[in-house]
Amino acid sequence: MGSILYLLIGVMFGYAVCETLFPDLKRTGNRTFDGQKNVMSSYLIQIPAWVLSGIIPLTWMTYLTAYCLKVFAGKEYPLLLADILMMALFFTATVVLFLLLYRKRKNRTESVSEKSKVTIGEWIFFALLLIFLTQLFFCTFSVTDGNLNVGFSVYSDFAPHMGMIRSFSYGNNFPTAYSHFAGEDIRYHFLFQFLVGNLELLGMRVDFAFNLPSIFGMLAACMLLYAFAVRLTGKRMVGYLTTLFFIFRSSPSFFRFLAELPKGEVWERLKTQQQFIEYTQNEGWGLWNLNVYCNQRHLAFAIAVMLLALHFFMPYVYAMAGKLSKRREEFAENKGSISKGVCLMGYLQTFFCTRTAFGVKHPVRALFLGILLGGLAFFNGSVLTACCAMLFFMAAVSDYRLDYLITAVTALVLSLLESKLFIYGSAVSPKFYFGFLADNKTFFGSLDYMWQLWGILLLFLGGYLLLGRGVKRYLVFVFAVPLLLAFTVSLTPDITVNHKFVMMSEMLLSVFPAIIITEFAKKHSTFLKDRLCMRRVVAAMLAVFLTVTGFFEYFIIQRQYKAVYDMNDPVTVWVRENTDSDDIFLSAPYALNTVVLGGAMLYYGHAYYAMSAGYDTYAREAIVEKMFEADSPSALDALIKENGIDYIIVDRDARESRYFHVREDVIAAAYEAVFTYGEDENRLTIYDTGRLKVQ
């Protein structure tokens, strides 16, 4: 009940803020970006805006309050108190804002033109999408009969996710440390996991606590993407297709896979395939398909904020384009009497020297967007980077550039403050790195890699660059900016994490094949005027070609086996009830297991994600080896104290480790065993380093 109340207060606060600060939000669906009449429902923008504008500030304020209560007030269990204080504060703020809204509306009636209506088609589309997303997320993470079921495709990613979640719901991770690299700062975007852990603390079962925000985030991203495509073109079909292309990726991989199957085995292999197709590096991880949104639940939540920012700023781009177009018409009328130099000066004056070119239109909205974007730094920093890069190139051709500046400066200041709070040193270490994951790291090698990745989507984009006109043509470049970042810059030690930039570009660029296919299939198309039926069949086939690989990979996600964990496993229960997030465990480099599910803070857990976040995993691996291989109790105890270890776990993983040879006899001689479970080679023993046998 407490968790539902928490979410409701967040959404109600978001509604009150949007209605107070952005009253024109309810009319955003009435017009396209270029000012043409549009009949799309504004609720498709409003509802995601309410969720994001409420949940993100509430999550941050709850975290910061708990942090202060622990660090400055010394409260032993600060999070529940922080929840009570913040729910009371946000509820009070919501009531005050509602009263202000009531006074404003008391003597005013809303015109019919301001009201939004969701069409039957939109109702059906988003209802089906909600069912689809619910099934997808619960398929990969669910609880049945007291067992936690984790899909194989998300298993490794959920190791740090569940570690961070349980460090808040079971532990007391303030100041916050990374659960798989305890004892140092936090460089991992953890706020979404904090939200999930807090919901579990407030009484929501862990699968609902993890899946509900995931569904909200993905559905919000889909609604905003649909609305963006419709406002860009004025056509609902473009919105439907863009959303479909976002969910099911374009790739030639399926056709290549199909061609390589032996005759007579095709249907059976298609029905039973459980491994993702892999023709490019790491593609077999599910790096480009829906699996990314299953194992990185925070990504779609952050992308929704990026799309909201694009909704607010895109009209400024069209406003400048409209003024330049008007100036061009004026010059065309006086073509014989005006020189080219005068024309150029006129364009430059319109572009740089008008009152609106560097003016401010909605400073409060720009400030609030900056706060939301700045809040993404520890939800998902990649989305913040990509969004700011795109907004920069939009601002270059926009009106009201100071609005962009307000948003950018606010987001930058907040992200820097967050980095100073959480990270000792630099948050990122950018360097030039050309070629991303392409085998041949040249321009043509990268182009070949993208062809293997996107297939005919590239042909659609090339076609639109040749045949498209106006602002949309420039937007092909703007939406490709994250892709350019992926292929030229490395922000972390692991270049693979740039795949999120590629996926963001693919999502936004999908609007252009949707435009082409919709134009080709419409009744009054200039293409093959007398062949409407044939054109629509071809359009449907093109849509299938663009989505079939992603659709096939969706079924692979469904088929993959689940790792099953007893929610009441004795190891999980002991760790939960006897330790806290201040306690550091020395163990084998676990991924996801019963110890992690108990909320244990591991000195050295699953190394890949720690390495990709910038931690020095090689140095720590060497320290772990020294501790496990210490040849005397005194040498061991010196190392244990030096590294702040509270518990040592010796189990089958430690005994069979290829990284070290565990001296269990030395550990047993030095410390008392406080918990033992299992027998023989499956025996797990936890030693308390605070209980020395030999002084």
N, C-alpha and C positions, 0 to 999 in steps of 0.2 A: 504493500500500500504506500509506504514512504517513497519508494522509487517512482511509482506512477505519479504521485503528487509532485515530486521533484521535476519530472518531465513536463507535467501540465503547467506548473508555475513558470518554467522556462519558456514554453511556447506562448503562454498568455502574456508574459513580459515582452516577448518578441513582437506579438501582435500589437500591444499597446505602443511600443517604440515606433514601429513602422507606421501605425495610424497617426501618431503624433508628429514624427519628424518627416515622414514621406507620405503626406496625404494623397499625392498624385499617383502613388503606386497602384491604386485601384483602377487607374485609367491607362496603365501601360499597355494593356492588350488592345486598346481601342485604335492604336495607330502603329504602323510599321516604323522602322527606324528612319525612313525617308519621309515620314509624315502622311503616308497614304492611309485611307480608312482600312481598319482591320477588325475582324469580328472575333478574334481569339479571346478566350476568357482570361482576364487578369489574375484570376485565382491561381493559375498555373505558375505565376511569378510570386504572387503574394504568399501562398502557403509555404513554399520553401524559404522565403524571406523571413517569415515569422519564426520558423524552426531555427534557422541559422542565427538570426538576430537575438534569440533568447537563449539557446542552449550553449553557444560559444561563450558569451559573457558570464553566464551562470557557472559554467564549468571552471573558467579561469578564476572567478572570484571565490568559488568554493576552495579551489586548490590553494590560492594565495592566503586565504584566511586560515586554512589548516596549517599551512607552512608557518605562518606567523605565530599561531597558537603553540606549535611545537617548539620552534626555534627561540622565540622571544618570551613566551609565557610558560614554557616548560610543561605543557599539557602532555600527559602520557599517551592519550588516544584522542587526537584533535579533530579527526575527520568528521565524526558524528556531530560534534558540537558545531563545527563549521557548516555542516549541512543545515542544522536547525537555524543558525544565525542567518545564513544566506537565503534560505527559503522564506524566512520571515521578512528579510530586507527586500527581496525581489517581489514578494507578494504585496508588501506595502507600496513599493514603487509602482507596481501594476495598478493597484487601486487608485493611487493619486493620478496616474496618467489617464485612467478610465474616467475619473471625475472631470478632468480637464477636457477630455473629448466630449463628455456629455454636455458640458456648458457650451462648447463650440457648436454642437449639433442641435441644441435645444430648439432653436428658432430657424433651423435650416432643413429643408427637405432635399434629398438626393435625387437628381434628375434621372430619368430612365436611361439616358445615354451613358451615365456613369456606372450603371450596374453591369456586372459581368455574368454571362451565362455559359456554362460548360455544355458543349454539344454532346449529343448521344455518342457520337464517334469517339470523342475524347474520354467520356466516361468509360466506355468499353475498353479503349486502348489502355488507359492507366489502371483500370481494375485488373485487367489481364496481366499488366506489368507488375502490379503489386503482388498478385498470386505467384507469378514467376519468380520474383526476387525473394519472396518469403520461402518458397520451396528451395531455391538455390542456396540461401544462407543456412537454412536449417539442415539441408542435405550435408553440408560440410562441417557443421558444428551443432550438436544437439545432445540432449540428455533423455535417456529412456531407461526406465526401471532401475534408477539409481546409478546408471553408467553414463559416462561422458564419451561421446562418439566424435572422433576428429578425423576428417577426411585425409587420405594420404596426400592429396595435392596441396594441403595447407599445413601439414604436420610440422615441417621444419620451421616455417614462419611463425607458427603459433607457439613455439618454444619461448621466444622473448616476449610475445604478446601476453601469453598466460602468466609468465613470470612477473611481468609488470602489473597485470590486472590483480593478481593475488597479493602482490606486495602492498596494494592499497586496501583490498577488501579483507585480507587476512592479517596484513602487517601494518606497518606504520612508517612508510617510506618517505619521511621528511627529515632533513633535506633529502631530495630524491637522488637515488643512485640507480644505475642500470643493473637489472636483476641478474644478468649473465656476465657481469664484469664489476662486481661489487667492490666498494672501497675507493671509487673514483667519481668523477663528475657524471652528469647525464647528457649525452650527446644524441640520444635517441628521441625521436618525436613520440612522446608518451602521453599527451593530453587526452587522446581518444581512449587509450587504455585506462587512464585515470577515471574518465567518465564511466566506463564499463565497470571498473572495480568499485566505484562509488555506488552505482546502481545495485551491484551485488551486496554491498555492505548494507544498503537500505532495504534489503529483503527480496530483491528480484533474483530468480534462479539464473545461474551464470549463462546458460544458453540464450535466454531471453535478454539478459543484460547486454550480451555481446551482439545478438542478432537484431534487436529492435533499432538501436542507433545505426547499425549497418544498413538496414532497410530504409530508414529515414534518409540517410545520406545518399544512397544510390537512387532512390526514387526522386529526391529533390534534384539531383544532378540530371536525371532523365527529363523531369518536368521543365527545368530551366533550359536544357538543350533544345527540347521540342519548341518551347516558346521563343527561344533565340532564333531558331531556323525559320519559324513562322513570321516573326517580326522582320527578319532579314529579307524575306521573299514575298510575304503576304499569302503564302500557300500552305495549308495544313498538311498536304501530302508530303511536302518537303520536310516538315517537322516529323511526321511519322517515319519516313525513310531514314532521316538523319539519326534518329534515336535507335532504329533497328541496326543501322551500320555501326553505331557506337557499341551496342551490346554484342553483336556478332561480327568479328573482325574480318576484314578483307585480306586474303592471302592465297597464293597459288598452292600452298602446301597440301591441301586435300586432294587436288587434282593430280599432283605428283605422286602422292601416296597411293591413290587409286590406280594410277597407271602401273605402279610397281608391284601390285598384288598379283599373286599367281592366279591363273584362270581356275575357276571352280572353288576358290576360297574367298572370293570378294565379299559376298553377302555375310558369310560367317565372320570374317575379320571385322567388317563394319559393325556388326552387332556386339562383338566381344572385345574390341580394342580398348585397353585400359591405360595405355601410355600415350602422352601427347606426341604429336608428330614433331620430328626434329630434323630440320635441314639447315638451320643456322645455329650458331653458338647459343646454348642455353635455351633454345626454343622448347626443348623437352621439359623444362621446368614449368611450362605453362606461362611463360614470361609475357606473352602478348595477348592472351585471351581472357575470358571472364574469370579465370582462376586468380588473376591479379587482384580483382576486387573482392574475391573471397578471402585471400590470405593477407591482404593489406586493406582492412576495413576502413581505415582512416583516410584512404586516398579519395574515394568518391565523396566523402563528407567535405573534404577540402576543395575538391573540384567544383562542388556546388557553389562555394563562396566565389571562386574565380568566375564562374558563369554569371553570378549575380552582378559582379563588378563589370563584366562585359555588357550586360544589359543596361546598366546605368550610363556607361561612357560611350557606347556605340552611337547614340543620337548626336553626340558632339562631332563625330567624324562626318556624319551625313549633313550636319548643319554647315560645316566648312565646305563640303563638296557642293552643296546647293548654292552657296554664295559664289564659288568659283564658276559653277555652271551658268549662273545668272550673269556674271561678268563676261563670260565667253560669248553669251548671246548678245550682250550690248556691243561688244567689239565686232561681232559678225554683222550687225546692222549698220555699222559705220566702217566697214572694211576698207573702203577706198580712201577715207580721210584720216585714218589712224595708222601710224607706223608700228612695226613689230616691236620696236623699243618701248613705245608707249604702252602697248599691250602687255609686254613683260612687266613693266613697272606697275601696271594696274593689278596684275596677278599677285605680284609681290606685296603690294599694299594691302590687298584683301587677305593675303595669307599671314602677314605679320603685323600690320599697322592699324587694324580695326579695333574698336573698343572691346569687342568680344573675343578676339584672337587670343589674348592673354588675360581675359577677364575671369570673373568668378560667377557661377550661376547658382550652384547649390553647395555652399561651403559646409553646412552641417552634414549633409548627406555624404560629401566627400570625406569629411572627418570620420564619420561613423564607418564608412567603407574601409578607411585606413585602419581603424581599430579592428574590424573583422579580419582584414588581410594580415595585419600584424599578429593577431591571435593565432594565425595558421603556422607560425614558425615552429611550434612544437606539436601541432596536429600533423602537418606534413610540409616541411620546408621546401620541397621540390615544387609544389604547387605555387607557393608564394613567389619563388624565383621566376617561374615560367610566366605567372600572371603579370608581375612587374615588368618583365621584358616585353611582353605584348603591349601592355599599356603605354610603354615608352614610345613604341612605333605608332600606336594609335594617336598619342598626344602630338606627334610630329605633324599630323595632317588634320588636327582637330581645332574646333573652337574651344573656348573656356579652358585653356591649358593650365590655369592656376588650380582648377579643381583636381586635375591629375597630380599636380605638385603637392597639394594638401594631402591627398590620399597616399602618395608615395612616401612623403616625409614622415607621416604618421606611422605607416607600416614599417618603415625602416627604423625609426626610433624605437618602436615597441619591440621589434625583433632583436635589435641590439641590446636593449635592456634585458630581454629574456635570456639572450646568450650570456650576458654578464652574470645573471643570476645562476644559471645552470652549468655553464661550461668554463673550465679553467683554461684560458687561452683562446685560440681562434676557433670559431664555429665551423668554418670551412677552409679548405686550402686549395683555391682554384688554380688550375694550370691548363695550358693549352694541350689538348690531346685530340688529334684528328683521326677520324675513322670509326669511333665507337667500337662495336663488336665485329666489324667487317674483317674478313681474313686478309684482304688486300686493302691496306689503309691509304688509298689514293682516292681522288675524286671519282674516277670511273669504278673503282672497286667498291666505294660506298654506294654509288648509284646501283650497281649490280646487287649489293646486299639489300637495298631498299626494294628492289624489284622482287627478290626472293621473299621479302617480308610482306609487302603490300600488294604486289601483283597489279591488276588492272586499275586499282585506285590511282596509281601513278599516271596511267593513260587519261583518266578522267581529269585529273588535275592539270596535266599538260594541255588537254583539249580546252579546259576553261581558261587557262592563261592565254591561249590563242584566240578564242572566240568570245570570252567574257568582256564586259565593259564596266567602266566606272569604279565605284568604291569596292565592289565585290572582288574585282580583279586584284586590287591592292591587298584585300583581306586574305587572299591566298598566301601572300608573303607574311602577313602578320601572324596568321595561324601556324605557319611553318617555323616561326621563331623558336619555339621549344625544340623542334626537330634539329634546327641548326645548333642550338646549345648542346644537344646530346652528342652531336658529331664533332664538336670543336672544343668543348670544355669539360674537364673532370673536376668535380667539386669535392670528391671523397677518394680514398684509396682504391675503391672498387668502381670501375667505369660502368659495370652492369647496372648500377642503380639509376643510370641515366635513362633506362627504359621507360620510366614514368614520363619523361619529356616527350619521347616518341609517341606514347599512347595519348597524351594530351593533344598533340598535333593531329594525330589520326582522328580523334573524336571531333575536333573542330573542322578539319578539312573534309570530313564526311558530308558536310552540307553541300559541297559542290557536285559530287556524283548524284546526290539527291535532287539537286536543281536540274541537272541535265536529264536525268531519267524522267522526272515529272514533266519537264518541258516537252520531251520526246513523246510522252504518252498522252498529253492533253488533247482535247478535241480539235482545237484550232491551231495546232502546231504547224510551223512552216515546213517541217520534215514530212515527206510522203503524205501529202494532204488527204489523199483518197484511200489511205491504208490504215485507218484508225485501229482496227482489230489487230492487224499485224504489228503495228507499232506498240500496242499494249502488251502483246505477247513477248515481243523483244525486250520491252522495259522490265517485265516480270522476270525474264531470264537473266537480265543484267543484275537485277536485285539479288537473285539467287546466287549468281557467280560471286557477288560481293560479300555474301553472308554464309555460304555453305561451310567454309572452313571453321568459322566461329561456332556455327550451329553443331557441327560434328564434335568439336571440342567440348561443347556444353554437355553432350551425352557421355563423353569420356569422364567428366567430373562426376556425373551421376553413378558411373559404374565402379569407380575406384573404391578399394576396400577402406574400412574405417579402423583406426586404432581405438581400442576400447579401454577405458579406465574406470575403475570402481571409485565413485565419488567418496566413499567411506573407507578407502584403503587405509590400513593401519599406519603406513608410513606417512601418507598425506595428513591424517588426523594428528599424528604425533608432532609433525613439523608445525602444523597450524596451531596446536594448543600449547606448545612448549617453547617456541622461538618467536622472534620478532624480526622486523626488517633491519634492525640494528645488528643482528647476528649474521656473520659471514661464514658460509660453508665452503670447505675445501672438498672437492669431489672430482670424479671423472668429468670430462667435458660433456655434460648432459645436453640433450635437446629438450624434448618434452617427456616428462615422466612423473611419477608420483611425488617425488621430492619437489619438483618445480610447481606442481599443482598445489602443494602445501604452502606456497609463498616463500620458499627459501631463497635467500640472496646468495648466489653462487660466485665464488671468487673467480672462477674461470669456467663458464658454461660453453654453450655452442659458439664456436669461434668465428664463424663466417660473418654473422651480423655485427658482432663486436668489431671485427676488422673493417667492415664496410662503413661503420660509423666513425672510424678514425682512431680506435684504441690500439695501443701497442700490444697486440696479442702474442707476438713472438717472445717479447721480454717476459710476459706473464707466464707463458707456457714453460719457459726455462725455470722460473721460480717454483711453479707447481711440481716440476720434475725434481728439483732439489728437496722440496718438502716431503714428497712421497718416498724418495730414495735416501733420506737421511739415515745415517748408519748408527746413530745413538740417540737416546731420549733427550739428552741435553742439547745436541745439535738441532734436533727437530724442534724442541721448544723455543730455541732462540729464533728460528725461522718463523715459527707460528706467531710469536709475539711481534716480530718485526712487521709481519704482513696483516696483523689484526684478525687472525682466524679464530672463530669461536667454536666451530664444530668440524670434525673430519668424518666423512662418509667413506667407508670401505665396503664395496659390493662387487658384484660380478664385473660390472663395467670397469671398475678400477683395477681389479685383478687381471683382466684380459686386455688392458689398455696397451696400445702400441706406442704410446708417447712416454711411458715411464714404467718402471718395475716397482710396484708398491711393496714397502717393507712393513707389512701389517704387524709383524712381531715387535718392531720398534714402536709403532703407534700404540699397540696394546700395552707395552711396558711403560709408556709415558703417561697415558691418560685412561680415565675410567670410561667404560662403555655405558651409555645411558639408555640405549635402545638397540634391540636386536630383533630382526624379523627374517624368517625363512631359514632354510637349512642348506648345509653343504656348500656347493658352488653358488647357489642362489641366495646365500645368507647376506643380509645387509646389516651393518653395524654402524651406529653413530657414536663417536667419541666426543666428550665435552672437554675442550682444551683448558677450561677453567678448573678442572679437577685433576690435578697432577698426582700421579702415583709416586714419583720420585722427585724430591725437592732438590 
